[in-house]
Amino acid sequence: MLVRYLIKFTKESDIKFISHLDLMRTIQRVIRRADLPIEYSKGFNPHMNLSIANPLSVGFYSEGDYLDIGLAEDLTVEEVKERLNANSAKGIRFLEAVKVINKENEKKVPQAMALIDAARYIIKIKYNATENIIQEVEKLIEQNEWVTLKKSKNGEKMVDIKPMVKEIKYWVNEDKLILNALISCGSREHLSPELLATYMRSNTSNFEEEAFIDIKREELYALKGENLVPLYKCI
């Protein structure tokens, strides 16, 4: 018996520099301590039935990461979440859990990674002076295209990233430009928040060259009908 769960969790600022592999190992230890009846793959080297949807780059942190797991028993979502939180590690909190139910005569619900259409990020860019930054961003917003160099496994090419920005809000807080951006994410169309931040920084003046760009993921979204909803609400 395999019961699938989709679990929303945090990767907080104090652990933003751990690698994806280390995060996976940490979550595996949490699952063992929680004594959840996790399913394992068959074969010579069995591994836990779990995956993280759209894992973050090192240096990013999140209030909206998602974990797909398969359990050998049918537990309530409340029990799964409580047991995980009671045994969790620093910087990781489990916020939501939903059971993935495959309805009769309907397609099997795919893994979370295949459901993702968009993500929301909070991006903070540091400047030496911010007096004119809002006007500069407004001029950028008015442009029809945001053409920049995009790197991928297949090489480099110039792309217009503006159609991949579904919504953007911006304001200044002390010496930082804050962006709240909803952008394309997933296997169908993808814009990295780092590329958006780099484009914004490169097309505005007085940014602080050596400053680290602070990037936090707020949520992952999937299309349900014609609306984008948080991933855990689309199951």
N, C-alpha and C positions, 0 to 999 in steps of 0.2 A: 504493500500500500504506500503510495507516494502522495503526500499532500504538500502543495506549493504555497508559499507565503511571499508576499512582497512587503518589505520592511523599509520604512524611511528612517534615516539616521543622520547624525551630525559628524562632521570631521572638523573639529573646532580649531581656532587660531593657534592654540599652543601645540598642536601636532601637525601643522600645515606643511612642515618640511619632511615628514616621513614619506617613504616611497609607497607606491601602490602595493608592492609585494609585502612590505612590512605591515601595511594596513590590513591586508588579507590575512596574514599570520595572526595579527592581534585579534581580529574578529573570529578566527577559528578557535583561538584560546578562550574567548568569551563564550562561544557556543559550547565548548567542552565543559567549562566551569558551570554554565547554566544547565548542564545535563539534558540538553535538548536531543531528542531521538533523530539526529541528522542522518539522512540517507548518504551512502557512499557509492561511488562508481564501482563497477565490477572490474576484475582483472588483477594483474600482478601488483600494480601500485595504486590501490584505491584512494580516491580523494573525495573530500566533502562535496555534496551537491549544493554549491553556492556560487554566486557570481555578483559582481558589482556593476551596475548599469552606468555607462559613460564615466569611468573613473577620472578623477581630477589630476591635473599635472601637479608635480611637487611645487609647493609654495602657495597653492590655492587652498581655501578652506570653505566649509559648506554647512548650511542648515538644511540642505535638501539632497542628500545622497540616498541611493536606493540599493537594497540588497535583495536578490532572489535566492530563496533557500527551499530545499525539499526535505520534509520530515517523514519519518516512517510511521508516525502516529498522528491522529487528527486531534490537535490541541486547539483551545480557543485562542483567538488573537490576543486577548487580554493576558492570558497566561504566558504566551510566547514573549510578548513585550515586557512583562514584569520580570520574567526570569532573565532575560537579556540585560535589562537595566540593573538588576540586583547584582550582576556579575561583570558589569562593563568595566572598561579601562578608561583612563584619563582622556578627555577630549572626545569621547564617543557617547552619545545618548541616542536611544531608540525612541522615535517620536510617534510613529504610526505603524500599524501592522494590519494587513488585509489578507484574507484567504483567497487564493486564485482558484475559482471554480469553473471548470469546463462544462458548459451546458450541452445537453444532448442535442444532436443534429446541428451543432454549431462548430465553427472552426476552433481548434485548440488555441487558448490564449498564449501568444508568443512570450518569450523572455522579455523582461522590462526594457532591455537595450533596443529591441526592435519596435517598441511602442513610442519612443521619445520623438517629439517634434520640435520642442523649444526648451529653452532654459532662461531663467532670470538671474542676473548677476548685479551685485553692487561693486562698482569699480572706483577706486580712489587714486587720483593722480596728483602728485605734489608739484607745486609751482613756486618759483622765486617771487613772483608777483601775480596777483589775481584780478587786478583792477579791470582789465579788458576781456577776461576769459569768457564771460557769459556772452558778450557780443560776438566774439570769435566763434563760439560754438553755435550760436544762432545762425551765423553766416554759413557754417558747414551744413546745418540742418536744411537750409534753403537750397543747397546744391542738389542737382538731379542724380549725380553719381558720386560714389566714394570708391575710386579705383585705387587698388593697392596690390602689392606683391603677396601672393599666398603660396606657401610652401606645403607640399603634400608628399606622400610616398612616391607619387608619379612624377615629381619634379616641382618646378616653380612656374607660375603664370600670373599675369595681371588679371584681377577680377574686380567686379563691382560688388562691394559688400553691403551697400545700402539696402537692397531688397531683402537681405537676411536680417536686418534690424526691424523687428516687428513693432517695437515701442521703445522710446528712450526719454527719460526725464533727467534733468541735470540741475545742479546747484553748486554753490561754493560754500565750503565750511572751513574757516580760517585759511590755511594755505593750500587747500586741496579742492580740486574739481571732483565732485561726486557724480557718477553716472549710475542710474538705475535702468538697466537695459534688458529687454526681452528679445532674445535672438534665436535664430534657427540652430537646432542642435539635433544630432542623431545621424542615422545612416542615409537618410534621404537628402538632406541639405544641412551643412554644418558650418558655423562661424565660431571660431574660438574667441573667448572674451579677451585673450591676450592680444590677438590681432586687432580687435576693435579698439582696445586701449592704446595700442601702439599707433594706430591710425589717428586717433583723436589727439594724442600727445604730439605727433609729428606735424599736425596741421594747426597747432596753436603755439603761441609764443610764451617764453619765460618758464618753460617746464624745467624741473630740476633733474638734470641728466643722470645723476648717480642714485636718485631715489628709487626705492622698490615700489612697483605698482601693486597696490593691495586689491586682491580679487576674491570676492566671496560669492558662492552660489547660494541663491535663496530657494530655488525650486526647479524641478524638472517637470515638463508638461507633455501631455499627449492630446491628440485631437479626439474629442467625443462628439460625434455629429459634426457641427461646424465650429464648436468652441474648444479652446484650449483649457484643459483642467489639470490640476496636480496629478501626478502619475498614480498615486494611491487611490484617486477617485475615479479612475478610468476603468478599473477592473470590474 
